[in-house]
Amino acid sequence: MIAYCGDNAEDLRKLFAFFRDGSQCDPKVKAAFQGCEGHPHGWGYVLHNGGGLAHYRTARPVWEDDAELPPLRPGKIWAILHSRLTGEDSILSPLCSHPFVAPMVHQTIYLAHNGGLVKPPGVPAQVVDSEWTLGELVKEPGGLAALLPSLKAHQPAALNLFVFTVPRAAASSPVLQGLYYHERPDREDYYQVYAAELPGGRALISSTFADNVKAMGATVRKLSLGEIVTL
C-alpha cells in the first residue's frame, strides 16, 4: 500500500512505478508467506486532484493491467494505491479489491487494508474482512483511534489501514490517515509501515517500498505500533 498527500505529480508517478514493480516481485511478502512472490489478486486506487475524484478497482494484477493513473493537474493530490494478496479464491473480484468505498450523508470514506482479522459470526462469506472493517468505521464517530480497541478483539493479524475521507461540503478539505498495527511479530518486517517526507509532500508506505523511497532522497521513519498519522 502507498498513501500520498502533496502537490508534486512527479513524486506520485515515481511511487506508482515502485508500486507496480513491487506488487509483482515483493521480497517482503516472499519472506513472510511461503510460496508467495507478489500481490496478484487485483489492485486499485482512489485519487483526488484538481477538483476530480477517481476510484478504480480490478481483479487483474497491476503489472498485467494497462490502466494508468488519471491525468494529474496542478494543485493538491491525495491518493491511495493498493495491491491485493488473498488465499481465498471465492473472493477474487473487482468488488473485493481495495480501496473499498462507503458513501455517507456528509462525506464519503475510502479504506485500504493490509492484514486480516476474524469477522464476527453472521457476516456473509462474500463480505471480506476489510469491507466489514469499513462498515464498522462508518458507525464510529470517533474515527480510527476510537475504533481500534474494538477491532483488536477480532484477533487481527494486522490492521494496517489507510483511510481517505472526502467531505461533501466544498469548503472542507479531504483527510488522509493511516494506522499501523499488527499482532504478528514474526512478520514485523513485512507489516511495518513507514512515513516519508518527499520533496513535494508526505507519504505512508508499506515496507516493500522503503528502500525505493529512500533512494528518492526522502526522509523515512518507521511508524510505532498503534500509531495513527494524518498526511
Summary of the structure (lengths in Angstrom):
residues: 231
radius of gyration: 16.4
end to end distance: 14.6
largest distance: 48.8
contacts: 729
relative contact order: 0.19
helix: 29%
strand: 32%
